[in-house]
Amino acid sequence: MPSAPSKELDTFPNPNPERDYTIEINTPEFTCVCPMTGQPDFADITLSYVPDQRCVELKSLKQYFWSYRDEGAFHEAVTNKILSDIVEAINPREAVVTGRFNVRGGLYTTITASHSAPGRIPTE
């Protein structure tokens, strides 16, 4: 059966919850649409997180990113929404989502949104 876009993020148990380690996932093919003009926006999205008890499954993340293809979203809103959805799905110790949006009207936009679990001192 072919893949399809989905807002569902599947997860699996962290194989090493006793240790801090970083998972970094990058997609240079993220697309959404400008809510003002309807024109396509293209971005390189990087998700970097320190898992706690759960990790995000990659195929579902790919389908999740794909679900934005025809959705109108400001750069700031979509980057923060991705972070919120990741935090809701896996409750990581730390997470950072960076959206590097391609040029539009002579301007490049980079948005970085971060999360740290309550009581945790974020690492750099």
C-alpha positions as CSV (number, residue, x, y, z in Angstrom):
1,M,0.0,0.0,0.0
2,P,1.4,3.4,-0.9
3,S,2.3,6.0,1.7
4,A,0.0,9.0,2.4
5,P,0.4,12.2,4.4
6,S,-0.6,12.0,8.0
7,K,-0.6,14.1,11.2
8,E,-0.1,10.9,13.3
9,L,3.4,10.5,14.8
10,D,4.2,6.9,15.7
11,T,6.7,6.2,18.4
12,F,8.7,3.3,19.9
13,P,10.4,2.7,23.2
14,N,13.8,4.3,23.6
15,P,16.3,1.4,23.6
16,N,18.6,3.3,26.0
17,P,16.6,5.5,28.3
18,E,19.3,5.5,30.9
19,R,21.6,7.6,28.7
20,D,21.4,11.1,27.2
21,Y,22.1,10.9,23.4
22,T,20.9,13.1,20.6
23,I,18.9,12.0,17.5
24,E,19.1,14.4,14.6
25,I,16.8,14.1,11.6
26,N,16.9,16.4,8.6
27,T,14.6,16.8,5.6
28,P,15.6,19.2,2.9
29,E,12.3,18.7,1.1
30,F,9.7,20.3,3.4
31,T,7.0,22.2,1.7
32,C,4.0,24.2,2.8
33,V,2.1,27.2,1.3
34,C,2.2,30.9,2.1
35,P,-1.1,31.7,3.8
36,M,-1.1,35.2,2.3
37,T,-0.3,34.3,-1.4
38,G,-0.9,30.6,-1.7
39,Q,2.6,30.3,-3.2
40,P,4.7,27.2,-2.2
41,D,7.3,27.6,0.5
42,F,10.3,25.3,0.6
43,A,12.4,24.6,3.7
44,D,15.1,22.5,5.2
45,I,13.8,21.3,8.6
46,T,16.1,19.8,11.2
47,L,14.7,18.0,14.3
48,S,17.3,17.4,17.0
49,Y,16.2,15.7,20.3
50,V,17.3,13.9,23.4
51,P,14.8,11.1,23.9
52,D,13.4,10.1,27.2
53,Q,11.1,7.1,27.2
54,R,10.0,7.3,23.5
55,C,11.5,7.9,20.1
56,V,9.7,9.1,16.9
57,E,9.4,6.5,14.1
58,L,10.9,7.8,10.9
59,K,8.3,6.8,8.3
60,S,5.5,8.4,10.3
61,L,7.7,11.6,10.6
62,K,8.1,11.6,6.9
63,Q,4.4,11.3,6.4
64,Y,3.8,14.0,9.0
65,F,6.1,16.5,7.2
66,W,4.4,15.6,3.9
67,S,1.0,16.5,5.5
68,Y,2.0,20.2,5.4
69,R,2.4,20.2,1.6
70,D,-0.9,21.9,0.9
71,E,-1.3,23.7,4.2
72,G,-1.1,27.4,4.6
73,A,1.4,28.3,7.4
74,F,3.6,31.1,8.4
75,H,7.2,30.0,8.9
76,E,7.1,30.9,12.6
77,A,3.9,29.0,13.2
78,V,4.8,25.8,11.3
79,T,8.2,25.5,13.0
80,N,6.7,25.9,16.5
81,K,3.8,23.5,15.6
82,I,6.2,20.8,14.6
83,L,8.0,21.2,17.9
84,S,4.8,21.1,19.9
85,D,3.6,18.0,18.1
86,I,7.0,16.3,18.7
87,V,6.9,17.2,22.4
88,E,3.3,15.9,22.7
89,A,4.2,12.6,20.9
90,I,7.4,11.7,22.7
91,N,8.0,14.0,25.6
92,P,11.7,14.4,25.0
93,R,14.3,15.6,27.5
94,E,15.2,18.3,25.0
95,A,14.2,19.1,21.4
96,V,15.1,21.7,18.9
97,V,13.4,22.3,15.5
98,T,15.1,24.5,13.0
99,G,13.4,25.6,9.8
100,R,15.6,27.2,7.1
101,F,13.1,28.6,4.6
102,N,14.2,29.3,1.0
103,V,14.4,32.8,-0.3
104,R,11.1,34.6,-0.8
105,G,11.2,38.3,-2.0
106,G,15.0,38.4,-1.4
107,L,14.8,37.2,2.2
108,Y,15.8,33.9,3.8
109,T,14.1,33.0,7.1
110,T,15.5,30.7,9.8
111,I,13.3,29.8,12.7
112,T,14.6,27.9,15.7
113,A,12.2,26.6,18.4
114,S,13.4,24.7,21.5
115,H,12.0,22.7,24.4
116,S,13.5,21.5,27.6
117,A,11.7,19.2,30.0
118,P,10.7,20.9,33.3
119,G,13.6,21.1,35.7
120,R,16.2,20.2,33.1
121,I,19.1,22.5,32.3
122,P,19.3,22.5,28.4
123,T,22.6,21.5,26.8
124,E,24.1,23.6,24.0
